[in-house]
Amino acid sequence: MNTPVSESLALQSLALRLEAQEAKLPAVTSLPTRLADASSVGRQITELGHLIAEMGQAIEARAAVEPLPEHVLRTAWTYGGVADRMGQTVSALGAATDQLATLTHLGPLRGRRDVDQALATAGQVIEEAVSTAHSELAEAGRSIRTTVAIIDAQRARFEAARARSAFTSPQSAPSPQAGAPAPAGSLSLVRSR
């Protein structure tokens, strides 16, 4: 059931998973330099692909909810944005892998001017790609946490309003008909004759 609490918890779980994915990314200060290093990058592309598929299923499931409550709509909307950022991350990691192949292929020819220039360019592309992957995952996490804060605040306001309505004065309730006995346990006052 897509309650505000369940949606908030699902989003928080996703944020933690994205943080774990970002932690697996190579640091910009220690970038991979050989195609052999690309195996971990490829594994991460696979993991992100699975997460993107989960986002698609989550959006599909929420779009089928009728009527669509605002918290469910916000969650689906957030999943769409997260899937987009994860796609950008995968694209960046794919570009890094492509350039790792260039480094591996041209490495033995180092010393030639054109080769050295191509190697330098490949290194820059890898650095930018890894930096992009970090920033996309971080931004996705911020987006999720913003949605969680909105859903939690709406839920808190709703619960506060419900609690206030539970303490509504009984005088606002319609008075019993004249001559009708007051119900047992009634808080209304009966006038003495």
Stockholm file with secondary structure:
# STOCKHOLM 1.0

chainA/1-193         MNTPVSESLALQSLALRLEAQEAKLPAVTSLPTRLADASSVGRQITELGHLIAEMGQAIEARAAVEPLPEHVLRTAWTYGGVADRMGQTVSALGAATDQLATLTHLGPLRGRRDVDQALATAGQVIEEAVSTAHSELAEAGRSIRTTVAIIDAQRARFEAARARSAFTSPQSAPSPQAGAPAPAGSLSLVRSR
#=GR chainA/1-193 SS CCCHHHHHHHHHHHHHHHHHHHHHSCCTTSCCCSGGGHHHHHHHHHHHHHHHHHHHHHHHHHHTCSSCCHHHHHHHHHHHHHHHHHHHHHHHHHHHHHHHHHHHHHGGGTTSHHHHHHHHHHHHHHHHHHHHHHHHHHHHHHHHHHHHHHHHHHHHHHHHHHHHHHTCCGGGSCCCCTTSCCCTTCCSCCCCC
#=GC SS_cons         CCCHHHHHHHHHHHHHHHHHHHHHSCCTTSCCCSGGGHHHHHHHHHHHHHHHHHHHHHHHHHHTCSSCCHHHHHHHHHHHHHHHHHHHHHHHHHHHHHHHHHHHHHGGGTTSHHHHHHHHHHHHHHHHHHHHHHHHHHHHHHHHHHHHHHHHHHHHHHHHHHHHHHTCCGGGSCCCCTTSCCCTTCCSCCCCC
//
